[in-house]
Amino acid sequence: MAERIKTILNRFKIWRSLKVRLFVIFFLMGIIPSFIMRAGIMENYEDRAIAVRISDVQTQLKIIANHLITYNYLQDPSSEVINAELEQLSSLYNGRVLIINGNLKVVKDTYGISEGKTIISEEVIKCMKGTNTASHDAVNGFIEITIPIIETVSDKMATAETPGGTEVVRGVMLISVSTDTIVTTMEILNRKALIIESIMIFCIFAIALLLAQLITWPFDRVSGAISEVKEGYTNDPITVSDYLETEQIANAFNSLLERMKMLDDSRKEFVANVSHELKTPITSVKVLADSLLAQQDVPPELYHEFMVDIAQEVEREDKIINDLLALVKMDKSAAQLNISVVNINELTEIILKRLRPIARKNNVEVTLISKREVIAEVDEVKVSLILTNLVENAIKYNKEQGRVEVIVDADHQFFTIQVSDTGIGIPEESIGQIYERFYRVDKSHSREIGGTGLGLAITKSAVLLHRGSIKVESTEGEGTTFLVKIPLTRVLA
């Protein structure tokens, strides 16, 4: 039921507003206690008024009961004094008084309709045994009270069965008292309470509206500041420190804004770098072609030399484009991973076998150390890219007679690939930038070996797609070690 109500409320867009919810909470917190308080006060007043009325009537009845014994009214109900008292009591409380003797016959009825009749009721019987009774009939609007008429036996009237000083019940006084005045008073109080309650509801409404507005005002400021940034009116960080929550939202947005600025700067830098990298080979090709066209009777040897240079520049352009396409694919979501069960040891061996000719050409020794068999759920193509880029870099940026060592290991959760070389190393100030696109530590050496500056960017993207990590340790002039750590099983985003 609660879920159904929640579903219905969520259909109304206004209910999703924090301001509306706070207003409703404050409003209900104000009016519900007032309703409960009014109901409690009215009920308590009624109970108290009935109790006071019963107490007053019982006191009057006890006094008259003593007079009944004094004037011997049960035997001779003609006493004008007693009758006057009974009529006065009946008029005072807008009720009816019955005097009942020991034989359960009505001696006196202020209404004059039951005199001489026998009355038998539970209350009268109990009262004959000396027990006072009082009951309130809220439906018919009256209180019924019984008081025993008690006579204390004197010494002259004493017998063996009733010695002197014994209290004997000679009859019962039964009175029905109207509660109309109490009901009328309650109606008046209820009307006044409703007036006060209406004023309170209006005040509570205004206060709840004001409080909801004041509490949500900082959030409105956050929303306004974000809108200004969204519309492009400002790029300044927002500051709303009214609440800890608004401060956290502002800090999170500022971090996002800073991240977006970094991405925008990176995009601009990337576009500039791509333009430069793609333009350079084309410029070289154009210069070489223009040189050939400007000359007449070009010797075949020179023509061949120029064509070789042009082919190299075209090849370099092709490599840049292929690397850029690889990066674009890496930027897609992890859902695009083609996961399969792969033997990492065998895959590493295949890649090293493919790269060993390059290593022999550069007089570099490549060794593989498999500490244990590793079977993992990965994208085989992307892991191949990781291994190829790391090992190829280790070969190309190595020294003569250098070494490259690849270690494959695993624990119960991750497998690791460590690629170490004895090459030129990376300067400490450049380690934080090596994964940036088109960044080269040694630009001249990179161009000699045909590097595009995209290999490590591709490698890191592939590692992150697998929810892994990549770390590097390097000493300039001594060598570099890359450590890749990837989960053995597929990790969902």
C-alpha positions in Angstrom: 0.0 0.0 0.0 2.8 2.4 0.9 4.6 1.7 -2.4 1.4 2.3 -4.3 0.9 5.7 -2.6 4.5 6.6 -3.2 4.1 5.6 -6.9 1.0 7.8 -7.2 2.7 10.8 -5.5 5.7 10.5 -7.8 3.5 11.0 -10.8 2.9 14.5 -9.6 6.1 16.4 -10.4 5.5 19.0 -7.7 5.7 16.3 -5.0 9.3 15.6 -6.0 10.2 19.1 -4.8 12.2 19.2 -1.6 10.5 22.6 -0.8 7.0 21.0 -1.1 8.0 18.0 1.0 9.5 20.2 3.8 6.3 22.4 3.7 4.1 19.4 4.1 6.2 18.0 6.9 6.2 21.4 8.8 2.5 21.9 8.2 1.5 18.5 9.5 3.9 18.8 12.5 2.0 22.0 13.4 -1.6 21.0 12.8 -1.6 17.4 14.0 -0.6 18.2 17.6 -3.2 21.0 17.6 -5.9 18.6 16.6 -4.8 16.0 19.2 -4.5 18.7 21.9 -8.0 20.1 21.1 -9.6 16.6 21.2 -7.7 15.8 24.4 -8.8 19.0 26.1 -12.4 18.6 25.2 -12.5 15.0 26.3 -10.8 15.9 29.6 -13.2 18.8 30.2 -16.2 16.5 29.7 -14.9 13.9 32.1 -14.0 16.6 34.6 -17.4 18.4 34.3 -19.3 15.1 34.7 -17.2 14.2 37.8 -17.8 17.6 39.4 -21.5 17.4 38.7 -21.7 13.9 40.2 -19.8 15.1 43.3 -22.1 18.2 43.8 -25.3 16.2 43.4 -24.1 13.5 45.8 -23.3 16.1 48.4 -26.8 17.6 48.0 -28.4 14.2 48.1 -26.6 13.2 51.3 -27.9 16.4 53.0 -31.4 15.8 51.9 -31.1 12.1 52.9 -30.4 13.1 56.5 -33.5 15.4 56.4 -35.6 12.6 55.1 -34.7 10.5 58.3 -35.2 13.6 60.5 -38.7 14.3 59.2 -39.6 10.6 58.9 -40.4 11.3 55.2 -40.5 7.7 54.2 -43.6 7.1 56.4 -45.1 10.5 55.8 -44.2 12.2 52.5 -46.3 15.2 53.2 -43.5 17.4 54.6 -43.6 20.7 52.8 -40.0 21.4 53.7 -38.7 18.2 52.2 -40.9 18.5 49.1 -39.6 22.0 48.6 -36.0 20.8 48.9 -36.7 18.0 46.4 -38.4 20.4 43.9 -35.6 22.9 44.3 -32.9 20.1 43.6 -34.9 18.9 40.6 -35.1 22.4 39.1 -31.5 23.2 39.9 -30.1 20.3 38.0 -33.0 20.0 35.5 -33.6 16.4 36.6 -35.9 14.0 38.3 -35.8 12.8 41.9 -37.3 9.5 43.2 -37.6 8.6 46.9 -37.8 4.8 47.3 -38.5 3.1 50.6 -37.3 -0.2 51.9 -40.0 -2.1 50.1 -38.8 -0.7 46.7 -41.9 1.5 46.4 -41.6 5.0 45.1 -42.6 7.4 47.9 -42.0 10.6 46.0 -41.5 11.4 42.3 -40.8 15.0 41.4 -42.4 14.3 38.0 -45.5 12.8 39.8 -45.8 9.8 37.5 -44.3 6.9 39.4 -45.5 7.4 43.0 -46.8 4.2 44.6 -45.1 2.0 41.9 -42.4 -0.6 42.7 -39.0 -0.1 41.1 -36.5 -2.8 40.7 -33.1 -2.1 39.1 -29.5 -3.1 39.6 -28.5 0.3 40.8 -31.3 0.5 43.4 -30.6 -3.0 44.7 -26.9 -2.2 45.1 -27.8 1.0 46.8 -30.0 -0.8 49.2 -26.9 -2.7 50.2 -25.1 0.6 51.0 -23.2 1.1 47.7 -23.5 4.5 46.0 -23.8 4.3 42.2 -23.3 6.9 39.4 -23.5 6.4 35.7 -23.3 8.7 32.7 -25.5 8.1 29.6 -23.7 10.1 26.9 -26.3 9.1 24.3 -29.4 10.3 26.1 -27.5 13.1 27.9 -28.1 12.4 31.6 -26.4 11.2 34.8 -28.1 8.7 37.1 -27.1 8.8 40.8 -28.2 6.7 43.8 -27.7 7.5 47.4 -28.8 5.3 50.3 -31.0 6.8 53.0 -29.3 5.7 56.1 -30.7 5.8 59.7 -28.5 5.3 62.8 -30.4 3.2 65.3 -30.7 5.0 68.7 -30.4 3.2 72.0 -34.2 3.5 72.5 -34.9 1.8 69.2 -32.2 -0.8 69.6 -33.1 -4.5 69.5 -31.1 -7.6 69.7 -30.7 -7.8 65.9 -30.0 -4.1 65.5 -28.1 -2.7 68.5 -27.7 1.0 69.2 -25.4 2.9 66.7 -26.1 0.5 63.9 -26.6 2.2 60.5 -29.6 0.8 58.6 -30.5 1.6 55.0 -34.1 2.7 55.0 -34.5 3.6 51.4 -32.8 5.0 48.3 -32.7 8.4 46.6 -32.4 8.1 42.8 -31.8 11.2 40.7 -31.5 11.7 37.0 -29.5 14.8 36.2 -29.5 16.4 32.7 -26.1 17.1 31.2 -27.4 19.7 28.7 -25.5 22.5 30.3 -22.3 20.6 30.0 -23.0 19.7 26.4 -23.8 23.4 25.7 -20.6 24.5 27.3 -18.6 22.0 25.3 -20.2 23.2 22.1 -19.3 26.8 22.9 -15.7 25.7 23.8 -15.5 23.6 20.7 -16.5 26.6 18.5 -14.0 28.8 20.2 -11.4 26.1 19.8 -12.2 25.8 16.1 -11.8 29.5 15.7 -8.4 29.4 17.5 -7.4 26.3 15.5 -8.3 28.0 12.2 -6.1 31.0 13.2 -3.3 28.5 14.2 -3.6 26.6 10.9 -3.2 29.9 9.0 -0.2 30.8 11.1 1.3 27.3 10.8 0.7 27.5 7.0 2.6 30.7 6.8 5.4 29.6 9.1 5.8 26.2 7.2 5.9 28.1 3.9 8.6 30.5 5.3 10.7 27.7 6.9 10.6 25.6 3.7 11.6 28.6 1.7 14.4 29.5 4.1 15.8 26.0 4.3 15.8 25.4 0.6 17.1 28.9 -0.3 20.8 27.7 -0.3 19.9 24.9 -2.7 18.2 27.5 -4.9 21.5 29.5 -4.8 23.4 26.4 -5.8 20.9 25.7 -8.7 21.2 29.3 -9.8 25.0 29.3 -9.7 25.1 26.1 -11.7 22.6 27.6 -14.3 24.9 30.6 -14.7 27.8 28.3 -15.5 25.6 26.2 -17.8 24.5 29.2 -19.7 28.1 30.3 -20.1 27.8 33.6 -18.1 30.7 32.6 -15.8 33.2 29.9 -15.3 34.1 30.8 -11.7 33.8 28.2 -9.0 30.6 28.4 -6.9 30.6 28.9 -3.1 27.5 28.2 -1.0 28.6 27.4 2.5 25.2 27.8 4.3 24.9 24.0 5.0 27.4 21.2 5.0 25.3 19.6 2.3 25.3 22.6 0.0 29.0 23.0 0.6 29.6 19.4 -0.5 27.4 19.9 -3.6 29.3 23.1 -4.5 32.7 21.3 -3.9 31.6 18.4 -6.1 30.4 20.7 -8.8 33.6 22.8 -8.6 35.6 19.6 -9.0 33.5 18.6 -12.0 33.9 22.1 -13.4 37.6 21.9 -13.0 37.6 18.4 -14.5 35.6 19.8 -17.5 38.0 22.6 -17.9 40.9 20.2 -17.9 39.1 18.0 -20.5 38.4 21.0 -22.6 42.0 22.1 -22.4 43.1 18.6 -23.1 40.8 18.5 -26.1 42.1 21.7 -27.5 45.7 20.5 -26.9 44.8 17.2 -28.5 43.3 18.8 -31.6 46.4 21.1 -31.9 48.7 18.1 -31.5 46.8 16.0 -34.0 46.8 18.8 -36.5 50.5 19.3 -36.0 51.3 15.5 -36.2 49.2 15.0 -39.3 50.4 18.1 -41.0 54.1 17.4 -40.5 54.3 14.3 -42.8 52.1 15.9 -45.4 54.3 19.0 -45.4 57.3 16.8 -45.8 55.7 14.9 -48.7 54.7 18.3 -50.3 58.2 19.6 -50.0 59.8 16.5 -51.5 57.2 16.4 -54.3 57.7 20.1 -55.1 61.5 19.6 -55.1 61.1 16.8 -57.7 58.7 18.9 -59.8 61.0 21.9 -59.7 63.9 20.0 -61.2 64.2 18.8 -64.8 66.0 15.6 -65.9 66.0 14.2 -62.4 68.5 11.3 -62.0 66.9 8.0 -61.2 69.0 7.7 -58.1 67.7 11.1 -56.7 64.2 10.3 -57.8 64.4 6.9 -56.0 65.8 8.6 -52.8 63.0 11.2 -52.8 60.3 8.5 -53.3 61.8 6.5 -50.4 61.5 9.6 -48.2 57.9 10.1 -49.4 57.0 6.5 -48.7 58.4 6.8 -45.1 56.4 9.9 -44.5 53.2 8.3 -45.8 53.9 5.2 -43.6 54.4 7.5 -40.6 51.0 9.3 -41.4 49.4 5.9 -41.6 50.7 4.8 -38.3 49.5 8.1 -36.6 46.0 7.5 -38.1 45.9 3.9 -37.0 46.9 4.9 -33.4 44.3 7.6 -33.4 41.6 5.1 -34.5 42.8 2.7 -31.7 42.4 5.6 -29.2 38.9 6.4 -30.4 38.0 2.7 -29.9 39.5 2.8 -26.4 37.3 5.8 -25.5 34.2 3.7 -26.0 32.5 2.2 -22.9 33.8 -1.0 -21.3 30.7 -2.8 -22.5 32.4 -2.9 -25.9 35.1 -5.3 -24.5 35.1 -8.6 -26.2 35.7 -10.8 -23.2 37.0 -14.3 -23.5 39.0 -16.8 -21.5 42.7 -16.2 -22.4 45.9 -18.0 -21.4 48.1 -14.9 -20.6 51.3 -16.9 -20.7 50.7 -18.2 -24.2 49.5 -14.8 -25.4 52.7 -13.2 -24.0 54.9 -15.8 -25.7 53.2 -15.2 -29.1 53.7 -11.4 -28.8 57.4 -11.7 -27.7 58.0 -14.1 -30.7 56.6 -11.5 -33.0 58.8 -8.7 -31.5 62.1 -10.6 -31.2 63.2 -9.8 -34.8 63.0 -6.1 -33.8 64.9 -6.9 -30.6 67.7 -8.8 -32.5 67.9 -5.9 -35.0 68.6 -3.6 -32.0 70.8 -6.1 -30.2 68.4 -6.4 -27.3 67.8 -9.6 -25.4 64.1 -10.4 -24.6 63.3 -13.0 -21.9 60.0 -14.2 -20.5 59.5 -15.4 -16.9 56.2 -17.2 -16.2 55.9 -17.7 -12.4 52.6 -19.6 -12.8 50.0 -20.4 -15.5 47.5 -17.5 -15.7 44.0 -17.9 -17.2 42.0 -14.7 -17.2 38.7 -13.2 -18.6 40.0 -10.3 -20.8 39.7 -8.8 -24.2 42.5 -10.6 -26.0 43.0 -7.8 -28.7 43.4 -5.1 -26.1 45.7 -7.1 -23.8 47.8 -7.7 -26.9 48.0 -4.0 -27.5 49.1 -3.5 -23.9 51.9 -6.1 -24.2 53.0 -5.0 -27.7 53.3 -1.3 -26.8 55.1 -1.9 -23.5 57.6 -4.5 -24.9 58.1 -2.6 -28.2 58.9 0.6 -26.2 61.2 -1.3 -24.0 63.1 -2.6 -27.1 63.1 0.6 -29.1 64.2 2.9 -26.1 66.9 0.4 -24.9 70.6 0.6 -25.2 72.9 -1.5 -27.3 73.3 -5.0 -25.8 70.4 -4.2 -23.6 67.9 -6.5 -21.9 64.1 -6.7 -21.7 62.5 -8.9 -19.0 58.8 -9.7 -19.0 57.4 -11.4 -15.8 53.9 -12.9 -15.7 52.4 -13.6 -12.3 49.1 -13.8 -10.5 47.4 -14.0 -7.1 43.8 -15.1 -6.3 42.3 -11.9 -7.7 44.7 -10.2 -10.2 47.3 -11.1 -12.7 50.3 -8.9 -13.3 52.6 -8.2 -16.2 55.9 -6.6 -15.4 58.1 -5.2 -18.3 61.6 -4.1 -17.3 64.3 -2.8 -19.5 67.9 -1.5 -19.2 67.2 1.5 -21.5 67.6 5.3 -21.4 65.0 5.7 -18.6 62.5 8.5 -18.0 63.3 11.8 -16.3 61.5 12.1 -13.0 59.7 15.3 -14.1 58.3 13.5 -17.2 56.8 10.5 -15.5 53.5 12.2 -14.8 53.1 13.1 -18.4 54.0 9.9 -20.3 50.4 8.8 -20.7 49.4 12.1 -22.4 48.6 11.9 -26.0 51.5 12.9 -28.3 53.8 13.4 -25.4 57.4 12.3 -26.0 60.2 12.3 -23.5 62.9 12.4 -26.2 61.3 13.9 -29.3 64.3 13.6 -31.5 64.9 9.9 -30.6 61.1 9.2 -30.9 61.0 10.5 -34.5 64.1 8.4 -35.4 62.3 5.2 -34.3 58.9 6.3 -35.7 57.1 6.9 -32.5 53.8 8.8 -32.5 53.5 9.5 -28.8 50.2 7.6 -28.6 51.4 4.1 -27.5 51.3 4.6 -23.7 48.0 6.5 -24.0 46.5 3.5 -25.8 48.0 1.2 -23.2 46.6 3.0 -20.2 43.1 3.2 -21.8 43.1 -0.5 -22.4 44.2 -1.2 -18.8 41.5 1.1 -17.4 38.8 -0.6 -19.6 39.7 -3.8 -17.8 39.4 -2.0 -14.4 43.1 -2.5 -13.9 46.1 -0.3 -13.0 49.4 0.6 -14.5 52.5 1.9 -12.6 55.9 2.9 -13.7 59.3 3.2 -12.0 62.2 4.6 -13.8 65.8 5.8 -13.3 67.2 8.0 -16.0 70.1 6.3 -17.7 69.5 2.9 -16.0 66.1 1.6 -17.2 62.3 1.5 -16.7 59.8 -0.9 -15.2 56.1 -1.0 -16.0 53.7 -3.0 -13.8 50.3 -3.8 -15.2 47.7 -5.2 -12.8 44.3 -6.6 -14.2 41.5 -8.6 -12.5 41.4 -12.3 -13.4 37.7 -12.2 -13.8 35.4 -9.7 -15.6 34.7 -6.7 -13.3 31.3 -5.0 -14.2 31.2 -1.2 -14.3 
